[in-house]
Amino acid sequence: MQLDRDYASDFHLFRVNWTPKGIQFYTDDELIGEVYPPAGGFWELGGFEGDNLWKNSINPIMTPFDRPVIKTHLQINFHIINNNPLSSFI
């Protein structure tokens, strides 16, 4: 993955593949991250204490991300920072 990518120079495609076993994140068709929760699901991955409240869900490994897309939404926020000291004059 290219960490010093200049996102301001062109348009980019961001994609999330959401499957029953995990979630993959892509930028311009390049895999930049993935999450495959352990047997205890996101409850275990999140380090929650006590009894797993999601153990009887449709897909306990992927809960709370186990609902149809129509019933669930994912909000992604992008923050663009301009490091140009002259930007306040433009």
N, C-alpha and C positions, 0 to 999 in steps of 0.2 A: 504494500500500500504506500502510495506517495503522500507523505505528510506535509510537504511544502507546496501543495497544489494551489494554484492561483484560481480561485473560484470566480473572480470578477472578470476574467478575460473571455469567458464563453458561457453558454448555457450548459446545464448539467442535468442528468437524469438520476433521481434518487428513487430507490425501490426497496420494498420490504417484502420478503417471501415469508408467509405465515403458514406453517404446516402443523399437523397434529403432533409433531415431535419436536419442533423448534422454530426459531425465528432467525432469518438471515437478512443482513443489511448490505445494500449495494450502492455504489456511486459509479455512474457511467459504466455499468455492467461489471464492475470490479467488486468482488466480495471484500467488504471492509470490516465485517463483524458478524458473529453468530452466537446464538444462545441455545443450548440444548440442556434443559434442566435435568437434574439427577432424578432418581426414582421417587424422591419426596416432592418433586415438582418445584414450582416457584416458592412454595412455603419453605422448603428446605433451603433453596438457593438464597432466599431473602433472610435466612437466619431467624425466622419467627420462632418464638418459644411456645410451648404448650402443644395441645392436640391440634393436628392439621385440620382446620375448618373446611378445607376444600377436598378432603379425602374421598367424599362420596359424590363428587361432581362428575359431569359427563366425561371429562378427560382430566383426572386429577393432576397429571404431570404438567399440563399446560394451563390450568386454571390460574389466574382469572382470564386468560387469553384463549378460552375454549368455546366461546360463543360465536355464532354466525356473524359475519362482518356487518350485516344489516343491523344487528342489535348492539354492536360494539364499535367504538371509534378510537382511533389512535391520533393523538395530537402531537405534531412535531414542530418545535420552534427553532427557527434559524436566527442567529444573531450575527450580523455583519458589522465588522469593526473597521473603521478607516483610520490607518496609522499615519496619514499624510498630515504634517503640521500646517500645511497651507490650505487644508480643506475648509477651514472656517472663512476663508476669503473667496471661496468659489461659489 
